[in-house]
């Protein structure tokens, strides 16, 4: 099974927001966009990644959040338009990031515009369906003998914080989904926005209930974890009953060029195959060459 992982898309803010839309935490986020982020993220870089991803022919593309910057209705409109042009509902799946839940907002007109990419199975329900709210996480997308479990780690937070939280109810359901997929003999891929690894980011950006999630995985197991949030590649391991398993954080899919610790736009391509009683996972990192505009292989890992 071939799986693509994209994250931190940050579609541009196309028009100046109304003053009334900025009377909240959004003002700080918009000023950050104007000062710096609009120079980091470029729609042409993101489109190059989309084209290359489509050409690679993955069975499923997993997008781990931050389609927007300050969660304006107009941003969700633009993101939905761009994502519909790139992928069908059968080809991709999405879980939100902290920028997609920047402030409390109605589902309709906000995240609900991306619900066509939040379609999957939920334990105890008959058949897959689209999410109707953030309470519909986690859900599962099955492709062959691989189960991709989408969790939502992005609640709305106070100004100055970008922390994540799954919450007790979601953790309980996640445990059940991981056990169910294990009993089915499936490779279990967990996808969320925030890093799972302790110390990967500062406390103001970390997953608050990361210790509870790591304890859960140490008990139930997982085969691969995908996340975003950091805007640069991150490679780690997590303890499971079957031994250490890989954790892969993706770089932003829309960076115009390298700056500081970051690389130009990139995404990861995974090939997941059975290997005896376990799984062989190979990954190809695809990265934009800003000079040529081509997307090329930056590295390979197994």
C-alpha positions as CSV (number, residue, x, y, z in Angstrom):
1,X,0.0,0.0,0.0
2,X,1.4,3.4,-0.9
3,X,0.5,6.3,1.4
4,X,1.4,10.0,1.0
5,X,1.7,12.3,4.0
6,X,1.3,16.1,3.6
7,X,1.0,18.6,6.4
8,X,0.9,22.3,7.3
9,X,-0.4,23.5,3.9
10,X,-1.3,27.1,5.0
11,X,-3.3,28.2,2.0
12,X,-2.9,32.0,1.7
13,X,-5.1,34.6,3.2
14,X,-6.4,36.0,-0.2
15,X,-8.1,39.2,1.0
16,X,-7.7,41.6,3.9
17,X,-10.1,40.4,6.7
18,X,-12.8,42.7,8.0
19,X,-12.0,44.5,11.2
20,X,-14.8,42.6,13.0
21,X,-13.1,39.3,12.1
22,X,-9.9,40.4,13.8
23,X,-11.5,41.3,17.2
24,X,-10.1,38.1,18.8
25,X,-7.0,36.0,18.9
26,X,-7.1,36.2,15.1
27,X,-5.5,39.7,15.3
28,X,-2.2,38.3,16.6
29,X,-2.3,35.5,14.0
30,X,-3.0,37.9,11.2
31,X,-0.1,40.2,12.2
32,X,2.2,37.1,12.2
33,X,0.9,36.2,8.7
34,X,1.6,39.8,7.4
35,X,5.0,40.1,9.0
36,X,6.5,36.7,8.2
37,X,4.3,33.7,7.3
38,X,3.0,35.1,3.9
39,X,6.7,35.1,2.8
40,X,7.3,31.5,4.0
41,X,4.3,29.8,2.4
42,X,3.6,30.0,-1.4
43,X,0.6,28.6,-3.3
44,X,2.9,27.8,-6.2
45,X,5.0,25.6,-4.0
46,X,2.0,23.8,-2.6
47,X,0.6,23.2,-6.1
48,X,4.0,21.7,-7.2
49,X,3.7,19.3,-4.2
50,X,0.1,18.5,-5.2
51,X,1.1,17.7,-8.8
52,X,4.0,15.5,-7.7
53,X,1.8,13.7,-5.2
54,X,-0.8,12.9,-7.7
55,X,1.8,11.7,-10.2
56,X,3.2,9.3,-7.5
57,X,-0.2,7.6,-7.4
58,X,-0.7,6.9,-3.7
59,X,-3.6,4.7,-2.6
60,X,-4.4,7.4,0.1
61,X,-3.0,10.8,0.9
62,X,-3.1,11.8,4.6
63,X,-3.1,15.5,5.5
64,X,-2.4,16.3,9.1
65,X,-3.7,19.8,9.4
66,X,-3.2,23.5,9.1
67,X,-5.0,24.1,5.9
68,X,-5.6,27.7,7.1
69,X,-3.8,30.4,9.1
70,X,-6.4,32.1,11.3
71,X,-9.5,30.0,10.4
72,X,-11.3,32.7,8.5
73,X,-14.4,31.5,6.6
74,X,-12.7,32.8,3.4
75,X,-9.6,30.7,4.1
76,X,-11.7,27.5,4.5
77,X,-13.4,28.4,1.2
78,X,-10.0,28.7,-0.5
79,X,-8.6,25.6,1.1
80,X,-11.7,23.6,0.1
81,X,-11.4,24.8,-3.5
82,X,-7.7,23.9,-3.6
83,X,-8.1,20.5,-2.0
84,X,-11.1,19.6,-4.2
85,X,-9.0,20.5,-7.3
86,X,-6.2,18.3,-6.0
87,X,-7.9,15.2,-4.5
88,X,-11.3,13.4,-4.4
89,X,-12.8,12.3,-1.2
90,X,-11.7,8.7,-2.0
91,X,-8.1,9.8,-2.5
92,X,-7.4,11.9,0.6
93,X,-8.2,12.3,4.3
94,X,-7.7,15.3,6.7
95,X,-7.4,15.9,10.4
96,X,-7.3,19.5,11.7
97,X,-4.3,21.5,13.0
98,X,-4.2,24.3,15.6
99,X,-4.5,27.0,12.9
100,X,-7.7,25.4,11.6
101,X,-9.2,25.7,15.1
102,X,-7.7,29.1,15.8
103,X,-10.9,30.4,17.4
104,X,-14.2,28.9,18.3
105,X,-16.3,29.0,15.2
106,X,-19.4,27.2,13.8
107,X,-18.7,24.0,12.0
108,X,-20.6,25.1,8.9
109,X,-18.6,27.7,7.1
110,X,-15.4,26.6,8.9
111,X,-14.0,23.2,9.3
112,X,-17.2,21.7,7.9
113,X,-16.1,22.9,4.5
114,X,-13.4,20.3,4.6
115,X,-15.7,17.5,5.8
116,X,-15.5,15.8,2.4
117,X,-12.0,14.8,3.5
118,X,-13.1,13.7,7.0
119,X,-14.9,10.6,5.9
120,X,-14.3,7.3,7.6
121,X,-15.5,4.4,9.8
122,X,-16.2,4.7,13.5
123,X,-16.3,1.7,15.8
124,X,-19.9,0.6,16.4
125,X,-21.3,2.4,13.4
126,X,-22.5,0.9,10.1
127,X,-20.3,2.1,7.3
128,X,-18.2,5.2,6.7
129,X,-19.6,8.7,6.9
130,X,-18.5,12.3,6.8
131,X,-17.7,14.1,10.1
132,X,-20.4,16.4,11.3
133,X,-18.3,18.0,14.1
134,X,-15.0,17.7,16.0
135,X,-16.7,15.1,18.2
136,X,-16.5,12.6,15.4
137,X,-12.8,11.9,15.9
138,X,-11.2,9.5,15.9
139,X,-12.2,7.7,12.7
140,X,-10.6,5.1,10.4
141,X,-9.8,5.0,6.7
142,X,-9.0,1.5,5.5
143,X,-7.0,0.8,2.4
144,X,-6.2,-2.9,1.8
145,X,-4.6,-4.2,5.0
146,X,-3.7,-0.8,6.4
147,X,-5.9,1.1,8.9
148,X,-5.2,4.9,9.1
149,X,-6.7,6.2,12.3
150,X,-7.3,10.0,12.3
151,X,-7.3,11.7,15.7
152,X,-8.0,15.4,16.4
153,X,-5.3,17.0,18.6
154,X,-6.3,20.6,17.9
155,X,-8.7,22.2,20.4
156,X,-9.0,26.0,20.4
157,X,-6.5,27.5,22.7
158,X,-5.9,30.9,24.4
159,X,-3.7,33.6,22.7
160,X,0.0,32.7,22.7
161,X,-0.6,28.9,23.0
162,X,-0.6,26.3,20.2
163,X,-0.9,23.3,22.5
164,X,-2.8,20.1,21.6
165,X,-5.1,17.8,23.5
166,X,-7.0,14.7,22.6
167,X,-9.1,14.4,25.8
168,X,-10.3,11.4,27.7
169,X,-13.2,10.5,25.4
170,X,-11.1,10.5,22.3
171,X,-8.3,8.6,24.0
172,X,-10.8,5.9,25.1
173,X,-12.2,5.6,21.5
174,X,-8.6,5.6,20.1
175,X,-7.7,2.7,22.3
176,X,-10.7,0.7,21.0
177,X,-9.8,1.5,17.3
178,X,-6.2,0.5,17.8
179,X,-7.3,-2.8,19.4
180,X,-9.9,-3.5,16.7
181,X,-7.3,-2.9,13.9
182,X,-4.8,-5.1,15.7
183,X,-7.4,-7.9,15.9
184,X,-8.1,-7.5,12.2
185,X,-4.4,-8.0,11.4
186,X,-4.0,-4.5,9.9
187,X,-1.1,-2.2,9.9
188,X,-2.0,0.6,12.2
189,X,-1.1,4.2,11.2
190,X,-2.1,6.9,13.6
191,X,-2.3,10.4,12.2
192,X,-2.7,13.7,14.1
193,X,-1.4,17.2,14.0
194,X,0.7,17.5,17.2
195,X,4.0,15.6,17.9
196,X,3.7,12.6,20.1
197,X,7.3,12.4,21.2
198,X,8.2,14.0,24.6
199,X,10.3,17.1,24.2
200,X,9.9,17.4,20.4
201,X,8.5,21.0,20.8
202,X,8.2,23.6,23.5
203,X,5.5,23.2,26.2
204,X,3.4,26.0,24.6
205,X,3.2,23.8,21.4
206,X,3.1,20.4,22.9
207,X,0.4,17.8,23.2
208,X,-0.9,18.3,26.8
209,X,-2.0,14.7,27.2
210,X,1.0,13.2,25.4
211,X,2.0,11.1,28.4
212,X,-1.5,9.5,28.3
213,X,-1.2,8.8,24.6
214,X,2.3,7.3,24.9
215,X,1.1,5.1,27.8
216,X,-1.9,4.0,25.6
217,X,0.4,3.1,22.7
218,X,2.8,1.2,25.0
219,X,-0.2,-1.0,25.9
220,X,-2.0,-1.3,22.6
221,X,0.7,-0.9,20.0
222,X,0.9,1.0,16.7
223,X,2.9,0.5,13.5
224,X,3.5,4.1,12.4
225,X,2.6,7.6,13.7
226,X,2.4,10.6,11.3
227,X,2.2,14.3,12.5
228,X,2.9,17.8,11.5
229,X,3.0,21.1,13.4
230,X,6.8,21.5,13.4
231,X,7.2,22.6,9.8
232,X,10.4,20.5,9.5
233,X,11.1,16.8,9.2
234,X,11.2,14.9,12.5
235,X,12.2,11.2,12.9
236,X,11.7,9.4,16.1
237,X,10.6,6.1,17.7
238,X,7.9,5.2,20.2
239,X,7.7,2.2,22.6
240,X,5.1,-0.4,21.8
241,X,4.5,-4.0,23.0
242,X,6.1,-5.2,19.8
243,X,9.2,-3.0,20.2
244,X,10.0,0.6,19.0
245,X,7.9,1.8,16.1
246,X,8.5,4.9,13.8
247,X,7.2,8.4,14.4
248,X,7.5,10.7,11.4
249,X,6.8,14.4,11.5
250,X,6.4,16.0,8.1
251,X,7.8,19.3,6.8
252,X,5.5,22.0,5.5
253,X,4.1,21.3,2.1
254,X,4.1,25.0,1.1
255,X,7.4,26.5,2.1
256,X,8.7,28.7,-0.7
257,X,12.4,27.9,0.1
258,X,14.7,26.9,2.9
259,X,14.9,29.4,5.7
260,X,16.6,28.7,9.1
261,X,15.9,25.2,10.3
262,X,13.2,24.6,7.6
263,X,13.5,23.1,4.2
264,X,11.6,23.9,1.0
265,X,8.1,22.3,0.5
266,X,8.1,18.6,1.0
267,X,6.0,15.5,1.6
268,X,6.6,11.8,2.4
269,X,5.7,8.7,0.4
270,X,5.4,5.5,2.4
271,X,5.2,2.0,1.0
272,X,3.8,-0.4,3.6
273,X,4.0,-4.2,2.9
274,X,3.7,-7.3,5.0
275,X,7.0,-8.8,6.0
276,X,6.5,-12.1,7.8
277,X,4.6,-11.5,11.0
278,X,5.2,-7.7,10.8
279,X,5.5,-4.9,8.3
280,X,8.1,-3.3,6.1
281,X,7.8,0.4,5.8
282,X,9.9,2.3,3.3
283,X,9.7,6.1,2.9
284,X,10.8,8.5,0.2
285,X,11.0,12.2,1.1
286,X,10.0,14.4,-1.9
287,X,11.2,18.0,-1.8
288,X,10.8,21.1,-4.0
289,X,13.8,22.5,-5.7
290,X,13.1,26.2,-5.6
291,X,15.5,26.9,-8.5
292,X,13.9,24.5,-11.0
293,X,10.4,24.2,-9.6
294,X,10.7,20.4,-9.7
295,X,10.0,18.1,-6.8
296,X,12.7,15.5,-6.4
297,X,13.8,12.8,-4.0
298,X,15.6,14.3,-1.0
299,X,16.2,11.0,1.0
300,X,15.0,7.5,1.5
301,X,14.6,5.5,4.7
302,X,13.4,2.1,5.8
